[in-house]
Amino acid sequence: MKPADIDLFFNGTFYLDSSENFEPYLTELGVGYFLRQLAMLAFPIVTVARTCPAESSHPIPSLPDPCTWSIKTDAAVRTHVITFQLGEEVEDFTMDGRSIKTVFTRPSWNRLVEEQVGDTVNTTLFRDFFQDRMEVTMNVNNVTASSVFMRN
């Protein structure tokens, strides 16, 4: 896959289609009852953007990636944006207000992995990109949740 194709593949807006086991995942994260209920009612819109320097030609995940990524999650009640480069530790606040350090990696051509390390709990999110959708798997301790977002 050519670099320009990779940008088009990741870049896009995705709308929540379905979720499984999301409330137990939020409970395990320590999200309070009220915020959990709001989260369960939300239909987030996720916008992913990958911007690369013009001379960039790094389609291989094992090579350093000079591109800047951003993920914007608009859940109506709250909006969250994180901007990063692969392998870079970024300080962030989650939608539920936890202070975390996050590192993103791309272990395969269509998978983006986000590892969040917090004071009390750590979680890992796997985002798998396909032509028509993004599948997200979320793990915290022994609890796994998943969501499917359709590409606009």
N, C-alpha and C positions, 0 to 999 in steps of 0.2 A: 504494500500500500504506500503510495507516494505521500510526502508530508502534507501537501494541500488537501489530499483526501482524508487524512487523519483529522485535520482541523475541522473539516465539514462533518466528519463522523461524530466527534465529541460535541462540537458547538450545536446548541439548540435549546429549545424550550420544551419542557416535559411536564405533563399534567398527571396528577395522581389518578390511577385507575383502580388499584386495589391494594390492600394491606392484610397481612396475617400476623397475629400474635403481637401487635404493636403495643397494646396496653400493658401486658406483662413486661415487655421490654422497657417501657417508660417507668414502670414501678421499680424494676431492678436498678435503673439509673438513679432512683431516688426522687423522681419528679412527683410533686405533690398532687393531691387529688384534683384540685381545681384546674391546674395547668394540664393534667392528663385528660380531663374531660374536654377542654378546649382543643387539645391536640387531636383527640379522636373525632371531633367535628370538622376539623380543617381539611381542606382539599388543596394542599400546597402546590405551587407552581415553581419548578426548579429550572433556572437558566444557567447553562454551562457555557463558558467561553474560554477558548485556548488561543492565545495570541503569540505568534512567534516572530522573531526578527526575519527580515526578508531573506537573509542568506542561510537561514536554518534549514537543515536537511537531516533531521534526526528521527527517522521512523522506527528505529530499533530501540525497544524499551531499555536495554542495558547501557546505551550511550547516554551521556549527560544531556539533559533536555533544557535548552535555554529559554523555553517558552514560559509565559506567565499565564496562569489559570485563574479563573474566578468561578465560584459557585454561589448563586443567589437563590435563596429559598424564601418565597413569599407565601406566608401562611395566613394572610389576611389580618390577623391580630398582630403578628410580628413579622418582620423581615430580617433576614440574616445574610450577610455577604462575607465570604472569605476569599482572599486573594493570596496566591502562593506560587512557588516553583517547586517542582518535584524534588523530594529529599530535604527540603528546607523546613526547619521547625518554626511554626508560627504560633504566637500567643493569640488566644481567641476566647470569646464568651459564647456559650451555646445558647440556643433559643430559650432554654429554661434557666439561664443565668449562671451556669457553672463556669468557672475559670479553668481553661484547659490549655495544653500544648498539643498541637496537631502536626503530624507529618503525613504527607501524601506521597505515594509511590505508584508506579504503573508497571506491575509485574508482567503483564501481557498487553498486546496491542489494543485490546478493548476493555481492560479492567483498570479502574482507578481505586486504590485502597487508601482509606483515611484512618489513621490510628490516633485516637484522642486519649491523652493521659491527663487525668485530673487528680485533685487532692484525695478524693475518696473512692472514685471508680474510674475504670478505663473502659473504652469501647472501641470497636473496629467496625467500619462501614466499608462494604465492598460494592462498588458501582460498576455494573457490567453494561456496556453500551452496545446496542444493536441498531440496525437501520431504522426500526420503527418504535423503539422503546429503550428505557433504561431500567434495569432490574437492580434493586438495592437490597442487600442483606446486611442486617445490623446484629452484632454480637456484643453482649455484655455478660460477664461471668458465664453462667450456663444457660442463658436465655438468648434465643435467636428470633428475630422478626424479619419480615421481608415486605417489600413494596414494589409495585410495578408502576412505572410512569410512562405514559405514551408520548411519543414525540409529536410536536405540533407540525 
